[in-house]
Amino acid sequence: MNRTRWVFVSAITLVLVMVSVYLPTFAHDDHAPPPTDGFDPLAPRTVVPETAKMIGLEVAEVDFGVIETVENLTGMVRIEPEGKRTLSPRVAGMVTKVHVQVGDRVRRGDLLVEVDSPEFARLRYEMAQVESAHVELRVARTAALGRIRQAELAQHASEEMLKLSREELTRLEGRGEAVSVNLISQKRSAVLSIEREVESARLNQELAQEEADGLAERIEAIQEAGRALSELVQRTAGSSGLDAEAGEAIGIRASAEAIVTRRDVSVGQGVQPGDRLIELAAMDRVQIIAELPESRLDRLRGAQGKMARIRQPREVSVRATGVVRTTGLLIDPVKRTAHVIIDAENSGGLLHDGMFVEVAIVLDEGEFVVVVPHGAILTDGPERYVFIREGEEFKRQEVALGAKDDRFVEVTDGLVPGDEVIVRGAYAVSQIRPRVAADHHDHDHGHSHGSGHRH
């Protein structure tokens, strides 16, 4: 009897509890009770300038755009094989200065390492001797050319005097007995003397020309020796693109903008030809090694040359763009994936070796439709919505979505071109808790009875 009575009392208590819970719901015409804390998720939001700046709020007009057919992959940033470079000396010496550390970014011409080398100093001394001899020969040849000019002038003057003397002798001989024999004899002696001067000037000119020609040959030979020695000095200083400082030190310089990825040398260390001093990696161009599942390999047939957009995970902005070089022909037997290699420009330095990235390969373009960026779309259960600006407030607007790519989403209902929606900071705005007046709750509980769709 007691057990039956206890069961009856328990049943009555349960009924009373259920009535107390559900009676207010029925009393409000099948609507949810007003929030007890005054927060209505459907109410418009007001964003003060300080908050907008803090959350990076960005608003843009809805417009037409193209939804592209893309293949989304993940991959890793790698240095191009041609971008790696090892710097080594070609003579023995001792390191006197190291100007860089691992991770430093260097520019073309930056001095990286200085190596003190007696062998290099000897080559520099020999080169200085060759240069000095070259200067001396040029001076001697200039003097020889001057003597040639003097001989030419002397010969020309003698030939003119000889011409006049011969004319005068002919005239005197033509006068016969009117001219004394002694005078004619003197004129003949003068002509012979001038002829010897002409011949002497001609010989001097020939000798000076031979000397100048010999000096020219020696100058050409020493110039060739100087060029060979200069090339030897540069090769001794380092490989192509490296430079040498004056004196005994070899100054090894960067040949292009790059990142120091390895340093195997310190001050005071002795080095031999071929020892690795510094390893550089050019980062103005990189490669993305993306993983393509075997089941999707057919989608990228003929994708070579297609454009790719590169981002970090969960990042909206594009860090770099690239072009598909190859789609892998070999399948990894364990992961069942193939490699897709993408060549990417990295002049801004936003991609780093080893960085994990997301890649969107553009396969095709579609038609123009109404689109918004992915950052504008928010989710509440099955509902998709945006925040649309109306005056000084942002109103929650439900939307229907269509196709999408890595940048945009098609909006098939709820928005029209020209509407202003939040494209950055929408989630932060959704967390703002608007205060709703009490009389507003009493009438419609803080939400509209309309459909909320815009056509």
C-alpha positions in Angstrom: 0.0 0.0 0.0 2.8 2.4 0.9 4.6 1.6 -2.4 1.4 2.4 -4.4 0.9 5.6 -2.6 4.5 6.7 -3.2 4.2 6.0 -6.9 1.0 8.0 -7.1 2.5 11.0 -5.3 5.6 10.9 -7.6 3.4 10.9 -10.7 1.4 13.9 -9.5 4.6 15.8 -8.8 6.0 15.0 -12.3 2.8 16.3 -13.9 3.0 19.5 -12.0 6.6 20.1 -13.0 5.8 19.6 -16.7 2.9 22.0 -16.5 5.0 24.7 -14.9 7.6 24.3 -17.6 5.5 24.2 -20.8 2.5 26.5 -19.7 4.5 29.7 -20.5 5.3 28.4 -23.9 1.7 27.8 -24.8 0.7 31.1 -23.3 3.0 33.0 -25.7 1.4 31.6 -28.9 4.1 29.0 -29.7 7.0 31.5 -29.6 10.2 31.1 -27.5 10.2 33.2 -24.3 12.0 36.4 -24.4 15.7 36.1 -23.4 16.1 36.8 -19.8 19.4 38.6 -20.3 18.0 41.1 -22.9 20.1 39.6 -25.8 18.4 39.0 -29.1 20.6 37.3 -31.8 18.4 38.6 -34.5 18.5 42.2 -33.5 20.6 44.7 -35.5 24.1 45.5 -34.3 25.7 48.9 -33.9 29.5 49.0 -34.1 31.3 52.0 -32.6 34.4 53.2 -34.5 36.8 51.9 -31.7 35.4 48.4 -32.0 35.4 48.5 -35.8 39.1 49.4 -35.8 39.9 46.7 -33.2 38.3 43.9 -35.2 39.4 45.2 -38.6 35.9 45.7 -39.8 35.6 45.9 -43.6 32.4 46.5 -45.6 32.1 46.1 -49.4 29.3 46.3 -52.0 27.8 43.1 -53.3 28.7 42.8 -57.0 28.8 40.4 -59.9 31.8 38.0 -60.1 33.0 34.8 -61.6 32.9 31.5 -59.7 35.9 29.6 -60.9 36.5 25.8 -61.0 39.4 25.2 -58.7 41.2 22.2 -57.3 42.2 22.8 -53.6 45.4 21.1 -52.4 47.8 21.4 -49.5 51.6 21.6 -49.9 54.9 22.7 -48.7 57.1 25.7 -49.8 60.6 24.6 -51.0 63.6 26.4 -52.3 64.1 26.0 -56.1 66.9 23.6 -56.8 68.6 26.3 -58.9 68.2 28.7 -56.1 70.7 27.0 -53.7 74.3 28.1 -53.7 77.4 27.1 -51.7 80.2 29.6 -51.4 83.8 28.3 -51.1 87.3 29.7 -51.4 89.7 28.5 -54.1 92.9 29.1 -52.2 94.0 28.3 -48.7 93.8 31.0 -46.0 92.4 32.0 -42.7 89.0 33.6 -42.0 89.4 37.1 -40.7 85.7 38.3 -40.7 82.2 36.8 -41.0 79.5 39.4 -41.6 76.3 37.2 -41.7 74.4 34.8 -39.5 71.9 32.0 -40.5 68.6 33.6 -41.5 70.1 36.9 -42.6 68.7 38.3 -45.9 71.6 39.6 -48.1 71.5 41.7 -51.3 73.7 41.5 -54.4 77.2 42.8 -53.6 76.9 42.4 -49.8 80.3 41.3 -48.2 79.8 37.9 -46.5 83.2 36.5 -45.5 86.8 37.8 -45.6 89.7 35.3 -46.0 93.3 36.3 -45.5 95.4 34.3 -48.1 99.2 34.8 -48.8 98.7 32.9 -52.1 96.1 35.4 -53.2 98.5 38.3 -52.1 101.2 36.9 -54.4 98.8 36.9 -57.3 97.8 40.4 -56.6 101.5 41.4 -56.5 102.1 39.8 -59.8 99.1 41.5 -61.2 100.4 44.9 -60.0 103.8 44.2 -61.7 102.0 43.4 -65.0 100.0 46.6 -64.7 103.2 48.6 -64.1 105.0 47.0 -67.0 101.9 47.8 -69.2 102.1 51.5 -68.2 105.8 51.6 -69.0 105.4 50.1 -72.4 102.6 52.5 -73.3 104.8 55.4 -72.4 107.6 54.0 -74.5 105.3 53.5 -77.5 104.0 57.0 -77.1 107.6 58.3 -77.3 108.3 56.1 -80.4 105.3 57.5 -82.1 106.6 60.9 -81.4 109.9 60.1 -83.0 108.1 58.8 -86.0 106.3 62.1 -86.4 109.6 64.0 -86.0 111.3 61.8 -88.6 108.3 62.4 -91.0 108.6 66.1 -90.6 112.4 66.1 -91.1 112.1 63.9 -94.2 109.4 66.2 -95.6 111.5 69.3 -95.0 114.6 67.7 -96.5 112.7 66.6 -99.6 111.4 70.2 -100.1 115.0 71.6 -99.8 116.3 68.9 -102.1 113.7 69.8 -104.7 114.6 73.5 -104.6 118.3 72.7 -104.7 117.9 70.5 -107.8 115.9 73.2 -109.6 118.5 75.8 -108.8 121.4 73.5 -110.0 119.5 72.8 -113.3 119.0 76.5 -113.9 122.7 77.3 -113.3 123.9 74.4 -115.5 121.6 75.8 -118.2 123.4 79.1 -118.3 126.6 77.5 -119.6 129.8 79.6 -119.4 128.0 82.5 -117.7 128.2 80.6 -114.4 131.5 79.7 -112.8 132.5 76.1 -112.4 133.0 76.6 -108.6 129.4 77.7 -108.0 128.0 74.8 -109.9 130.3 72.4 -108.0 129.1 74.0 -104.7 125.4 73.5 -105.7 126.0 69.9 -106.6 127.7 69.3 -103.2 124.7 70.9 -101.5 122.3 68.6 -103.4 124.2 65.5 -102.4 124.2 66.6 -98.7 120.5 67.2 -98.8 119.9 63.8 -100.3 121.8 62.2 -97.4 119.6 64.1 -95.0 116.5 62.8 -96.7 117.8 59.2 -96.6 118.7 59.6 -92.9 115.3 61.0 -92.0 113.7 58.0 -93.9 115.8 55.5 -92.0 115.0 57.2 -88.6 111.3 57.0 -89.5 111.6 53.3 -90.3 113.5 52.6 -87.1 111.0 54.5 -85.0 108.1 52.6 -86.7 109.7 49.3 -86.1 110.2 50.2 -82.4 106.6 51.4 -82.1 105.4 48.1 -83.8 107.5 46.1 -81.4 106.1 48.0 -78.4 102.6 47.5 -79.7 103.1 43.7 -79.8 104.6 43.7 -76.3 101.7 45.8 -75.0 99.2 43.4 -76.6 101.0 40.4 -75.1 101.1 42.0 -71.6 97.5 43.0 -71.9 96.6 39.3 -72.6 98.7 38.2 -69.7 97.0 40.8 -67.5 93.6 39.6 -68.5 94.6 36.0 -67.8 96.0 37.0 -64.4 92.9 39.0 -63.6 90.7 36.1 -64.3 92.9 33.9 -62.2 92.6 36.4 -59.3 88.8 36.4 -59.6 88.7 32.6 -59.8 91.0 32.4 -56.8 88.7 34.8 -54.9 85.7 32.6 -55.6 83.3 31.4 -58.2 81.3 33.6 -60.6 79.6 36.5 -58.8 82.1 36.7 -56.0 84.5 39.6 -55.7 87.9 40.3 -54.2 89.0 43.1 -51.9 92.4 44.8 -52.3 95.3 43.4 -50.3 95.7 39.9 -49.0 92.0 39.4 -48.1 89.5 37.7 -50.3 86.1 39.3 -50.0 83.4 36.9 -50.8 80.2 38.7 -51.8 76.6 37.7 -52.5 75.8 37.5 -56.2 72.0 38.0 -55.8 69.4 38.6 -53.1 69.2 35.5 -50.9 68.8 34.0 -47.5 71.7 32.6 -45.5 70.6 29.0 -44.8 73.9 27.6 -43.4 77.2 28.9 -42.0 80.1 26.6 -41.6 82.9 29.0 -40.8 84.1 31.2 -37.9 86.7 33.8 -37.4 90.3 32.4 -37.1 89.4 29.2 -38.9 91.8 27.9 -41.5 90.1 27.0 -44.8 91.2 25.0 -47.9 90.1 25.3 -51.5 86.5 23.9 -51.9 85.6 24.2 -48.1 82.0 25.3 -47.6 81.8 28.7 -46.0 78.3 29.9 -46.5 75.1 28.4 -48.1 72.7 30.8 -49.7 69.1 30.3 -51.0 67.5 32.7 -53.4 63.9 33.2 -52.3 62.6 35.5 -55.1 61.1 32.4 -56.7 60.1 29.2 -54.8 58.4 25.9 -55.6 55.3 24.5 -53.9 55.2 20.7 -53.6 51.5 19.9 -53.3 50.0 16.5 -52.5 47.3 15.3 -54.9 45.3 12.2 -53.9 45.4 9.4 -56.5 41.6 9.5 -56.8 41.7 13.2 -58.1 44.6 12.8 -60.5 42.4 12.9 -63.6 41.1 16.4 -62.6 44.6 17.8 -63.2 45.2 16.2 -66.5 46.5 19.0 -68.7 46.8 21.4 -65.8 50.4 22.4 -66.7 50.6 26.2 -67.0 47.4 26.8 -65.0 47.4 29.6 -62.5 47.5 28.8 -58.7 46.7 31.0 -55.7 48.7 30.3 -52.5 47.6 31.0 -49.0 48.4 30.0 -45.5 45.7 27.8 -43.8 42.6 29.7 -42.7 44.0 32.9 -44.4 41.8 34.9 -46.7 44.4 37.0 -48.5 46.5 35.5 -51.2 50.2 35.4 -50.3 51.5 34.7 -53.8 50.5 33.3 -57.2 52.2 30.6 -59.2 52.0 28.4 -62.3 51.7 24.6 -62.4 54.9 23.1 -63.7 54.1 19.4 -63.5 51.6 17.0 -62.1 53.3 14.0 -60.7 53.5 10.8 -62.8 54.7 8.7 -59.9 52.3 7.6 -57.1 53.5 7.2 -53.6 52.8 3.5 -52.7 52.1 4.4 -49.1 50.2 7.7 -49.1 48.7 7.0 -52.6 49.4 10.6 -53.6 51.2 12.3 -56.4 53.3 15.5 -56.3 52.1 18.7 -58.1 55.0 21.1 -58.5 54.1 24.8 -58.7 56.5 27.6 -59.6 55.7 30.7 -57.5 56.9 34.3 -57.5 58.0 35.4 -54.1 59.4 38.9 -54.6 57.6 40.1 -51.5 59.2 37.4 -49.3 55.9 36.2 -47.9 56.6 32.5 -48.5 59.3 30.8 -46.4 61.1 27.5 -46.9 59.1 24.7 -45.1 55.9 26.7 -44.8 52.7 24.7 -45.0 50.3 26.3 -47.5 47.0 25.8 -49.2 46.9 26.0 -53.0 43.9 26.7 -55.3 44.6 25.7 -58.9 42.2 27.5 -61.3 41.0 25.0 -63.8 38.2 26.9 -65.5 36.0 30.0 -65.2 32.3 30.1 -64.9 29.6 32.7 -65.6 29.0 36.0 -63.9 26.8 35.7 -60.8 26.1 37.6 -57.6 29.0 36.8 -55.3 30.4 37.7 -51.8 33.7 36.8 -50.3 33.8 33.7 -48.0 34.5 36.0 -45.0 31.0 37.5 -45.3 29.2 34.2 -44.7 28.2 33.1 -41.2 26.5 29.9 -40.1 23.8 29.4 -37.5 22.7 25.7 -37.7 21.2 25.2 -41.2 20.9 28.9 -41.7 23.5 30.9 -43.7 23.5 34.7 -43.2 25.4 37.9 -43.7 25.4 41.3 -42.0 24.0 44.0 -44.3 24.4 47.7 -43.5 21.2 49.7 -43.1 22.0 53.2 -42.0 24.1 53.1 -38.9 23.3 49.5 -38.1 24.1 46.1 -39.4 21.2 43.8 -39.9 21.3 40.0 -40.0 20.2 38.9 -43.5 19.6 35.2 -44.4 21.0 34.2 -47.8 20.8 31.2 -50.1 24.1 30.0 -51.5 25.1 28.3 -54.7 28.5 27.5 -56.2 31.8 28.5 -54.6 35.5 28.6 -55.2 38.5 29.6 -52.9 37.6 33.3 -53.0 33.8 33.8 -53.5 30.5 32.2 -52.9 27.5 32.6 -55.2 24.4 34.2 -53.5 21.2 32.9 -55.2 18.8 34.7 -52.8 18.9 37.4 -50.1 21.2 40.0 -51.7 21.3 42.2 -54.7 24.3 44.1 -56.3 24.8 47.3 -54.4 24.0 45.9 -51.0 26.8 46.7 -48.4 27.8 43.7 -46.4 30.5 43.0 -43.8 33.3 41.0 -45.6 35.8 41.1 -42.7 35.0 40.9 -39.0 31.5 39.5 -39.5 31.9 36.9 -36.8 33.1 39.5 -34.3 30.0 41.6 -35.0 27.8 38.5 -34.5 29.2 38.3 -30.9 28.2 41.9 -30.1 25.2 41.7 -27.6 22.6 44.3 -28.5 20.3 45.5 -25.8 16.7 45.2 -26.7 14.0 47.3 -25.0 11.5 45.6 -22.7 8.4 46.7 -24.6 9.9 45.2 -27.8 10.1 41.8 -26.1 6.5 42.1 -24.9 5.2 42.5 -28.4 7.3 40.3 -30.7 10.0 38.8 -28.5 12.8 40.6 -30.5 12.4 39.0 -33.9 10.5 39.6 -37.1 7.7 37.5 -38.4 8.7 38.2 -42.0 10.7 35.8 -44.2 13.8 38.1 -44.2 14.6 37.3 -47.9 15.6 40.0 -50.4 14.8 39.5 -54.1 
